[in-house]
Amino acid sequence: MNLNEVHRGVGKYKNRKRIGRGVGSGTGKTSGRGHKGHKSRSGYSRKPTFQGGAMPMVRRIPKRGFTNRYASTVYGVNVGQLAEVFEDGTEVTLELLTAKNLAKGTFDEVKILGDGELTKKLTVTAHRFSKSAEEKITAAGGTVVRLPAKRTPAERAAHLATVEA
């Protein structure tokens, strides 16, 4: 065998299996479904959790906790990140945070956290502030502007439009 013969006869696409075309075809009569049973019937479908009739793992494992579907998604941005990205005297808004990739994805509220050092005078606008972040911003000569708690559906749609664009 030569190296140029390795892929000879190997096609990109396989011909589809023609089912139910007589006993001589190899897939006639029962059409590859075997005899009787649920899987042989038309319209057969199985739940993703089905485990051969055994009690599914989903039902065997104890359930704990609670997930609030209506809780607001809070995105955290550290004071140190603000110091790296923004110049002295900048007015930091949500739009600027998303533009500079500090607040990514979808979120309802932004919280400024106190990790890192801040020496620049910034006016920071956000929904929430940790106590240490607020102290660091005011100690550097900046100001803190709080936004109302949760975004309205219209604001959320506008944010999604800017993220997807």
Backbone hydrogen bonds, N-H to C=O, Kabsch-Sander energy under -0.5 kcal/mol:
donor,donor_aa,acceptor,acceptor_aa,energy
5,E,2,N,-1.4
6,V,3,L,-1.1
8,R,5,E,-0.9
10,V,7,H,-1.7
11,G,9,G,-0.7
19,I,17,K,-0.8
20,G,27,T,-3.2
25,S,22,G,-1.1
26,G,23,V,-1.3
30,T,28,G,-0.9
31,S,28,G,-2.1
33,R,30,T,-1.5
40,S,37,G,-0.9
41,R,37,G,-0.6
41,R,38,H,-1.2
44,Y,41,R,-0.9
50,F,47,K,-1.7
51,Q,54,A,-0.5
54,A,51,Q,-1.7
59,R,56,P,-1.0
60,R,56,P,-1.4
61,I,57,M,-2.1
68,N,66,F,-0.6
69,R,67,T,-0.7
71,A,68,N,-1.0
74,V,72,S,-0.6
75,Y,109,E,-2.7
77,V,111,K,-2.6
79,V,113,L,-1.7
80,G,115,D,-2.5
82,L,78,N,-1.4
83,A,79,V,-2.0
84,E,80,G,-1.6
85,V,81,Q,-1.9
86,F,82,L,-2.4
89,G,121,K,-2.7
90,T,87,E,-1.5
92,V,90,T,-0.8
92,V,123,T,-2.4
93,T,91,E,-0.6
97,L,93,T,-2.2
98,T,94,L,-2.2
99,A,95,E,-2.2
100,K,96,L,-2.4
101,N,98,T,-1.0
102,L,97,L,-2.8
103,A,97,L,-1.3
104,K,102,L,-0.6
108,D,73,T,-2.8
109,E,73,T,-2.2
111,K,75,Y,-2.8
112,I,128,R,-2.2
113,L,77,V,-2.9
113,L,111,K,-0.6
122,L,120,K,-0.9
123,T,90,T,-2.1
124,V,122,L,-0.7
124,V,143,T,-2.4
125,T,92,V,-2.5
125,T,123,T,-0.5
126,A,124,V,-0.5
126,A,145,V,-2.2
127,H,110,V,-1.1
128,R,110,V,-2.2
130,S,112,I,-2.5
134,E,130,S,-2.4
135,E,131,K,-2.0
136,K,132,S,-2.3
137,I,133,A,-2.3
138,T,134,E,-2.2
139,A,135,E,-2.3
140,A,136,K,-1.5
141,G,138,T,-1.1
142,G,137,I,-2.5
143,T,122,L,-1.5
145,V,124,V,-2.9
146,R,144,V,-0.5
147,L,126,A,-2.2
156,R,152,T,-2.4
157,A,153,P,-2.3
158,A,154,A,-2.1
159,H,155,E,-2.4
160,L,156,R,-2.5
161,A,157,A,-2.1
162,T,158,A,-1.6
163,V,159,H,-2.3
164,E,160,L,-2.5
165,A,161,A,-1.3
